[in-house]
Amino acid sequence: MKISLVKTTDAKPKPDENNLGFGRFFTDHMFIMDYEVEKGWHDPRIVQYAPLKMDPSTAVFHYGQAVFEGMKAFKDKEGKIRLFRPEQNMARLNRSNERMCIPKIDENFALKAIKKLIEIESDWIPTAPGTSLYVRPFIIATDITLGVHPAHNYYFMVILSPVGAYYAEGINPVSIYVEPHYVRAVRGGTGHAKAAGNYAGSLIAQQKAAQKGYSQVLWLDGLERKYIEEVGAMNVFFNISGELITPDLGDSVLPGITRDSVITLLKSWGIPVVERRLSVEELFKAHAEGKLIEAFGCGTAAVISPIGKLEWQGQEIEVTGGKIGELTQRIYDTITGIQSGKIEDEFGWVQKF
Ligand SMILES: *Cc1c(COP(=O)(O)O)cnc(C)c1O
């Protein structure tokens, strides 16, 4: 399939690299292709970034049949564009598609399209420290009907947004509220898919945590509300007595690519890392015994987000004296170093073009 290109003649001014924020600016072009049952995925094209004209009855507005991905592109000293493990995002997109009854995309083709779009927009890749071009592929159901069923028509789209460091103040430890009531995902549900509705359902807990003065939510399992699953929209790691523990993957935990990278790094450093169930009770007990050394969330947007405080059942504990842990910092420096090209990519994670 050939990707057609219609270049816009009215390019937008570039935003100030030092004040990008997250997801506030979008580049001049976007990628879009259609799906119809008879034709499959077809008509891939790069066109001017512009609002979509859609019928009010379009399925995605009502029943949320939608999935997305998120990754970052960087430009290195030689001017090469770098993507971090993008084939993993394409594979996960198809796993999300499967769960949400969305027809699969051709992963190689989708990645080719993403690279072509980024190349066209390469002037938009910011180079100030901590900045990158955030890539947001997504698929939405476009049937014009109120019937509840897997749609017969879809858009696969990719938009690009130059972003700053996720936390404007730099990587400072965040405070976390352990959510006792609301859950993000349940066994048999959609938690392992990057499905749009997961995020809509999580907002109320985020709002509650913010009202209580905490910046993120620690999610517990949906069945017993006992075992730790994720933090905000990130995977989570705890350093207990020098062993790194992260919740094991089931269908209620999102299999993060950053999570997988952290596990790989730790193993390569000879640091013990286990994927297992960890109850919040065990965590607080470890803290009481002085064994909880570090805690951090991880995901593409923030990369690594140290946890400085945790609140559970009226008890507030401080982790690493409210500072960033030594290992946490090392992981952050290594992943961001590999992404930007400052550190050698010994795992073959970066695709350069
Ligand atoms: C995207 C996401 C993550 C992190 O995944 P990465 O591939 O590391 O970006 C973790 N949890 C949730 C709920 C997510 O949506």
The ligand as a Gaussian input file, in Angstrom:
#p B3LYP/6-31G(d) Opt

LIG

0 1
 C        0.463000       3.171000      28.790000
 C        0.266000       2.696000      30.184000
 C        1.320000       2.231000      30.984000
 C        2.762000       2.331000      30.576000
 O        3.064000       1.697000      29.395000
 P        4.378000       2.141000      28.570000
 O        4.399000       1.208000      27.426000
 O        5.515000       1.956000      29.490000
 O        4.168000       3.553000      28.194000
 C        1.023000       1.700000      32.227000
 N       -0.244000       1.654000      32.686000
 C       -1.289000       2.121000      31.973000
 C       -2.645000       2.027000      32.531000
 C       -1.054000       2.661000      30.705000
 O       -2.067000       3.134000      29.999000

